[in-house]
Amino acid sequence: MNQAKLDNVLILFLRLGAFLCFAGWTWVHFYWEGPYGIFLWQEKTYAFVSGFGISWDQFVGTGANDGLVQKWIARMAWLYLACTVLTLTVRNKSWLQMAALLGGSVLLTILSYAKYLASQRELPMFIEHGGQMLIPVLLVMAMVLGVRHRVTVVTAMIAFIMTFAGHGSYAVGLWPTPSNFYGMITVILQVEYGTAQAILYTVGLLDFLVCIGIFIPRFRCASALYAAIWGLLTAIARPVAGMSWSLHYWGADQFLHEALIRAPHFLIPLYLYFLWRVPRQAESVVKNPESLMKSPDMANPPPLAPSVLTDKQLKHNETL
C-alpha cells in the first residue's frame, strides 16, 4: 500500500470514529435524554430564568416534556444529528463544515463534563471521555494539517492516554470501580466476583502500561494494537452483556449505542498503529538493503534501454 492510500485509510479511521460516536449520542438524545439535568435542575438556574418572568411550571413542565428544560434538551438531538452527517460530508477546505465539527467537539466536552458532575466529580469519568471529545478535532486536524503531522499525532496520543488512563483508574480501584464493570465480566465470562476483580485489576495495570508504551519506539506499535483490540472488546461488551433474545428488538435499542459512542476508544489506537507500523517497515529496508534485492521487482529488473552513446560510437568507428 502506497503512502497516499494509507493516508486515506487513516482518515477513514478518524472519520468512522467520529461518525459512530456522534451517531450513538444522537440516539441517546432522541431515545432517552441528554445528561444535562445536572446543569439545569438547580435552584440557581431557576432563579436566573425567573428573572425573565418564567414560572416554575413553565420551567419544569407538567411531565409531558412540555417544560422549557425538556424542550431544549430534546432539541440538542438535532445538533448531534447534524454533526453525524457532517462527519460523512466534510472534505478538505470545507471550512464551515470543519468549524461546525469543532463545535460538535464542544458539545461532547459539555456532555462529558455533565457526566463528571453527575458522578460526584470523579476525575476518571471526565478523563475517559478524552477519545470521544477529541475525535472531531482529530478529523479536522487530519484534513487541515495531515494525518502524519506532529500536532495531529500528539493530539491522538493525548486522546489515547486520557481514555485508557481513565479506564485504568477505575479498574485498579484508584476510584470506586463501577458495578457494571463487574457485571459485564461475570455475565460474559461466567466467573465469580473474586475472579472478576482480579481480571479488572490486571487489565487496569495493562491500561497504564500501554499509556507508557506508546512513548517507547520499540513498544509503541504493540501498545497501540493491544489498545485497539481491548478498546473494541470493552465497547462491544455492553451490548453483549445487556442484549437478550427475550427483549424487544433484542435490546439493541437500549445497548447498541453503548458500543457506538466508544468507537473512538479502538479506532484512535488503530490509527496510531497503522501510522507507526509502516515507517518501521520502511526503516527495516534501509537498515537491511539486501532485503530490497530479494523483492520480486528487483529479482526481475526491467531490461536496460539501448545506449545512445554506443550507437554514436559505432557510426564514428565506421567513418574511420
Buried (B, 14 or more C-beta within 10 A) or exposed (E): EEEEEBBEBBBEBBBBBBBBBBBBBBBBBBEEBBBBBBBBEEEEEBEEBEEEEBEEEBBBBEEEEEBBBBEEBBEBBEBBBBBBBBBEEBEEEBEEBBEBBEBBBEBBBBBBBBBBBBBEEBBBBBBBBBBBBBBBBBBBBBBBBBBBEEEBBEBBBBBBBBBBBBBBBBBBEBBEBBEBBBEBBBBBEEBEEEEBBEBBBEBBEBBBBBBEBBEEEEBBBBBBBBBBBBBBBBBBBBBBBBBEEEEEEBBEBBBBBBBBBBBBBBBBBBBBBBBBBBEEEEEEEEEEEEEEEEEEEEEEEEEEEEEEEEEEEEEEEEEE
